[in-house]
Amino acid sequence: MLGRSDLQQAFGASVEGLLVAMQQASKALQRRSDSKSLSIVNISSTTSHIAMAELTAYSAAKAAIRQLSRSAAVELAPHNIRVNTVVPHTTDTEGVQAFMASLSEEYIAEVAASAMPKLIPRLARPEEIAAGIAFLASSDASFITGSELILDGGASIT
């Protein structure tokens, strides 16, 4: 079962850290007068939608980020600051590659069978996640706030 310290560590790093960052960002953005639409884009994870015993604390923290972002969107709307969340699936980064290298082939096969997107059967590329973030931060997304852009290759619908 999940330990209290695991939950505190996950929330401290992910949720409390994000709260402080958003507080500082919103102060800085409120001082700007050169833009009609200001934006904060937070990062969560598809694990916030999928229950996995090994990732309980991480998943709970990522779900809290989604809700914190929606609440911040309401709170910061009067200041013309949009807040959205990108929700990526597993992304092909050096950290993920190192983690995968530490696992047994049997475990990787088991996880891949259950977690790999079925519609686009590969990991996300970092530049694909960056493009989603750039879109939400851009003026092209000026009517989007309190929303989530799920970048998961269809994993959440299959």
Summary of the structure (lengths in Angstrom):
residues: 158
radius of gyration: 17.0
end to end distance: 28.0
largest distance: 55.3
contacts: 445
relative contact order: 0.17
helix: 59%
strand: 13%
